[in-house]
Amino acid sequence: MVRYSIEKLAHKTVVTDKGAVIGKVVDLICDELSGKMLSIIVEEIKGSEKSITRLLMKDAEGNLLLPYNTVSSIGDMVVVSEKLLQVYAATKRGG
């Protein structure tokens, strides 16, 4: 198991596996008992792919809440599965 701290993830660019830029990591949501990452909080950047982001959950500040299970890799950037984001958005809106 690989461990990541917010210091290593903060401000990394988040992109989909199809190359669409979504934003920058600003924080994480973790289960306080298990320590398991549940979501990454992403500040959406201007010009991001609205067809993907408009259906996703947002926090009170308007940041995107991306389920951690959509993350496919972490390196210089955080890569998320566009297909999983679409499935997640569809289930959250009842479709």
Secondary structure, DSSP 4 states (H G I P E B T S, - for coil): -----HHHHTT-EEEETTS-EEEEEEEEEE-TTT--EEEEEEEEPTT--HHHHTTS-B-TTS-EEEEGGGEEEESSSEEE-HHHHHHHHHHHTT-
